[in-house]
């Protein structure tokens, strides 16, 4: 029987070679292109190879052929889309604590652009989430980055309104031209730039390292001290929110262009739970006053878990930004539980949205609640940031609490000092926001 000699890569037709090469990363493709002149030419094929690379990676999320009005090279487009991909997901605003803008921003793909939306809890006492687009990012037909910011969050950024740079130029009174830059993959800066369109990526700064990501909360007491300092520093700053608004009004009366103060955002890397970290991520829950708020739960490097509210404005009282709960142990207690623990859970009422109940605001527990699969001991923020108060507390129940994980993957938490449980639901799932409401009514 005649032996079959193995085929080499060069034996395949061009279409097959291009298909194989489309699975490579550009750095790998560049290395391969140095092996021969023919392969160098093959790796420059924009319409077949680079289009396939863009379409394979982002074709299910955006319309590749519409970026840059279809005139930009796909090799050039790949670089932009790779940068934009890092934006997708949740970011948390940091910096000026006196501004009234929501803390959370959500970036997502559009047909030929990326939009950034400010995310906040609705005021209708339900689980609705307000989504107000404020940043639009795309590429011109000349391959230049094009970024516009909607100051008031009222301009409908849809394909029918924004098609190309010429049409955008007609809306300069509504939108502000900005540059968007990274000082680190997890640190984003949006600032007004009247002379240069830009989406710039700088090398990592020594002062802004990977640990700024919302992967780790760090020490809750240290974070609170920092926020206390930031709070009072901004309260006494002449450039605080009130002064900024007055300055804008003066500029508007004088016919001057509005100046957009730079905004800094930190990426929330892990905004979804994982099997090894089931509590991790962004959640929403009904608070004691029946208002909705967002909760960010993070795991630290030493095995602890911390939870903090991130839904409201940073101008809220300092106690609002203290850790809601924290624990140094992630060891769950599996069901079945002791009679004492069953009593602790069963005697508590589950907070529900007011719109789902009658006017008596009875915190009744729905019969369709999932069974508790396991539980975890937690502590409130009192024994972390106000140790003297915890030490002098007559009743240890003031700081002790529980997390009850349900079989459907969500969880609720409560403290022994209270008579209720705050059940948490997902803010987003599979990259999509849940329960969004019409912003025209907000």
Steps between C-alpha positions, in 0.01 A plus 500: 500500500641836393573734787318833498736792549375773734391827339670827586327833552621621159310215328162643600314741269510870588143501634580218741823669609316828561233322703765341722689827539182683605513314833834660588558811708663791312827450691505135390410601147786750493746229602368264233524771233878513544546141382470578126408770251194307391369470854576867559274588207235253618496655847430843346177382332255750648173393339536130566733447797451811716127512432475137614700580813270791588184313413601185688572693821234773498257415219236371742514823702521779242471554123858490378428635149332818632790631709665802337219503239655183361806689375750427775741210453418197712858478619465853639153424635629194688720725715205723588264215580759335721526825697124543518457141617673587825228757565210256487344446842469703819722784622480697822544876506758633742636840590278799584266380774263794470371444147147370467567255218443129567803296598456224244559508125423214261670468159352285223530439127282682248463430125810708413590666826536446876275680746558579865189542717462631853322239711291577808210343693156620399290703741178306444564274800543197273794313347524730195841626387543843340734497201605837357752493213760774538798391289514397133821362347571403142747542212487737201536383142856636516582264786498766772339442841176693550366550854202709603351555843137589567518737795137461607450139395197590288620460143373173346820343370354275233616408147230731362647800681871425477628373170821683417723784612322752276169443677673506837637842414146633485442402863788679669255697711365173641819294528846566638808375318719302741808285511493162671826362630633215709769555761463130574268228371290559810515881513312711247499880459238694304584865442396778268733562211408777262801460273567128476286195452659224695480154639846463648661217685789599725748266657419394852581763757693414813225672695215315330557128514279198455382512859277797424259254342192423705626144541612579854352743748805515718466572869150637567616733781775647281259552215253677725770733638590587142136570416459714812800707394370522144153595619608793716766611253242530228243658732736791557633516146395806294469272199238280666167416347325825593783718371520292183130541429514875561801530271320312225197727535722807473672361191166417342374855556821641355474274196817311581556135424444268791808353659473133582706410804698176455336188641694198622362147500630176651405174335294245690677193369284235664142624484356148463514204740715194434470144635798560728367845600121471503434830679729707279369777280241775468162442658189703572271483799218679676625689806324551832335821374372305194736686265714309252879498521793322339744285694852407393635182661872429461742232617840614624837329479493375858174307474257768617180636348383862512178665386448869430212706359585658166165607361453852625686828476827547687352806669304273733600483868824318578321215673340412168844418356625291790510123439155348533649172615836331511636160592846350518373149432334361188414165657130425449285293734306249296133413544335358710550761773454488874157589648649828622616597152168396348326729747734791420411469133130418525409781738626763257298679232630544147499858377296541182447795266210720606347468154461128557309538826195678627509837674559340841862427394485158657838333448346160434709222361389362165417131487717451192825581680772248428621281781823593679785274395766631739590795723797712600580703812565870445562817700363848448727796441482618862772267628722593207492878479379588850676242719432690823129485436517127442710448812255695716196341346295318763343272245728321252198454276551861391781391268433133426313388191442228243507449125250246370583364155198377307481207262442735203848655546390827662525578870365716779661645810389633834628588847382360830416852616240530221180313421536485123705356214622696197475268201739584217434461128724529193555846349621350172513154349686374192630851437154661497338730755183368657179692580599823320242781510412776256732793569258750344291474815797540737 
